[in-house]
Amino acid sequence: MVLILGAGLAGMSCSYHLGHDCLVVEKKPHAGGHIYSHVVNGFTWDEGPHVSFTKHKYVRDLFARSTKDKFLEYPVYPSNYYKGSWIPHPAQSNLYAVPEPVRSECLNDFLSSREEQDLTKIPDDYEQWSKMAFGEAFYVEFIKSYTEKYWTVDPKLLTTDWVGGRVFYPDIETVKRGFHSAPDQSTHYITSVRYPENGGYYKFAQLLQENMNVLFNKTVDRISLDSKTVYFTDGSNQEYTTLINTLPLPEFIKFISPPADISNAATDLACSELLLLNYVVNHSSKSKAHWLYVYDLDKYATRINFTEMLSPNNGLEGKSGIQVEVYFSKYRQQKESLSEITKKVLKELIDMGLVENEDSLEDVHTQYIKYANVICDHSRKKSLNKIFDYLTQYGLKREVDDLEPMNNWDVLFNEKTNIKMGELVLAGRFGQWKYYWTDDCVMRGKYISETLCDEYKY
């Protein structure tokens, strides 16, 4: 029997694609993990602005079938807030909207950085990569500040292997044109998205839950990899033939009681924590942006989205649901109380013109998410390599890209014929400790089903 730990998107995908003889156990009373949509007083709140922009036809079709083709598809226009100015996203190709003298400083430093580049050298850290890509001024004013807020670390503490196409690397002519006027078309990697008409982003996972054999409210207490048994806090236990773990890797390592060096390696793995503040105000949205980024270091708000901009069915007519993301981690710890942060963020929203005044507030609730974004710092690969090597004695098969933050699914599916998974399999953003998006979690389940032992193939 295949036992799957966790009913988040990766766990659901594994169960769906394996198709039979699977048992999923989940600590929460519902499936979905981070794509679960919460309904509170008539408003639907996702855990951050989840939208689907996958290039994988398989995932697009699966999500479409999940909603019975009842989804919205529209272009998106993210925005940026910088010291009182609104700048289209990405800011590096929209310098025309940046106030002077920073605007000219960014262009001049950008042009100088391109003249000085040695393309034979790949920077070791995100600070050097950013300066090479954007120049000193843009790095200081935009990249450094937002990295410290979103990733919670100084850019030099990050590697560059996670960047890929997820940070726009502009060419010289694009930056020059954007310095004088708005570009003819968006240069953001997200131009058009899909989102369910009703039910929030979680509706896209409806099909994955069909026929899923799942036990909710089951909390893992310990795991014996020797006897292939998982023990739960309610006193029950479950034996398995193959174990698929989607729980956060540091938590999984605690459950198996490994040697001290492996525990230390797991402790070294870094991940941000997310505080979501959900405000309901008595007026419609003051912004046309679907979501926006806040660069000011003196503001808690890091990214903001508006429920009704994702789908008009996510809220109530004449009102707006404003969701604010604030990030912490072991690198940037929370120092003020939740009450203080909630009041300060409301004032920030008023200062930015997104809320009319304090009397506009009708409701606010918060949600704390312990595991948000895997931080690709310089110790990540070393820690993972040690953990994965240790787990091979319990049936984990090392994969060619298991230390990489992302997967190239086209390559993996083309080369999968001679690969067989072992008795222990890792899946998902936190189970594998990767920079995964939702489509990656779906594809991981499909990939596992096509590379696992023959008797478990779908």
Phi, psi and omega in degrees: 000143176265122176254126182248121179268110178106129180252034170286190185300318180294318179295318177297319181295319178299313180298314182298316185281330176288325166084335181199164176057036177240145171233127178254133176242137187222133181292324183278168178277009181209163176271177173114327181057230184285352177260009177292138180255126183263131178255120182227115176051045176088357178249140177257122183242122169273168178271073188099168184282077179286126173219154180257123177224028184298147175267357181275113181302323181302315181289319178303314182292320180296316179295322179296317179294328179297326180262005185054042179065017177262073178227159177263147175224124186204157174287151180239151182227082176294158180225170179230142174250126182219104174049049176091355181250147175256124185235126176303153181261139359278146185297330185295337177251014178226044183296342180302333183268356180277134181292149173284151006273359183299324181304308181290323178299320179296317180294313183297316180292325178298312181296322179294321182295325180288330178289329186268357188290139171250098187290353178278348181250126177263122182301146181275339182226165186291332177299308181294322178298316183293320178294323178293322184282323191235347184091163186297312186296313180295323178301311184293315186283329187239301187296310184298313183294316183288325177298318179294331180276314186276312181270348176069016181224160170292139183306329182291346177276352180262148171281185178242000184288347180271347190295305179050229178263015187270354171233124185290121178261102190279150172273166187298315183294324179297317180293319179298315180295319180290343176288326184268325182199171181295137178299155180294329179217160183293143175253007178286149181290345175251116179245327180220142184226165171241146180207138181301146177297318182225156173089001181073183184298332181303335180299333179294342181262009185302315183294326182295339183270349182296129178065016178286127177271103189226144173245118179269168179057035179248111182256126180291136176257313177200163181228130173256105178287338178291312182267359181056056182222135175252129180253139184247161184291343178276005178094352180274169176212163182217123174276159181215161170263315176233134179248124175250115182259125172244001178292156177307132186306318178299325178290317179301318180296322177299320184293335185263359177049066183276178173298163185301321183293328178286320176299318179294322178297320179293321178296329181289340179294132186250141178212144178280158175248144186242126171255116177262129175243116185251111183253137171249125180241159188270028176217161181289169184300138178269359182237146174267356180283143177287326171204165183213157182249139181247118186269343186293124181289341181274006178243139175293318184306128181248311175221143185228137172226166185237121189304316185288342177284335176283314173205134179297343179276000180278351184216200181244142183302135178083359179235167179227139173256116185249118180252127182244133178257132175230132187246142174225172175189185175295340177276331182223094188271150178290127183246342180249161181289161179299321179298317179295317180295318180300317179292318182293321180293322176300317178298322177298317180297322177292316179299325180278355179081016181270339174232136186293310180194177183298328180291346179286340184287126177255328184199152173210136172219159186234161176216133179254130181240114186294320180247114182246283181238129174296128181266117182274072177274179189287345180267354187301307184296319180298316180294315180297318181300319179294317180295313182296319177300319179297319184286346179297332179290348179248019173103001176285129176262123177296139180250153189299332183239026186291346177263352181280145181293334183227164177245148169260097188294327178299316179293314184298316181290330178287335185249017189277352193302326184257013182259134172231129177291160179265198182280346176235126184230140177251143182211143174098168182306311185268332177293325178259347182062059183235168176270069184269147166254179186298322181294329176297320180295322177294313182294328178297317178298318179295318181296317179298318181297333182263359179234355179286175180305148187306322186291348179252006181292144179288000000 
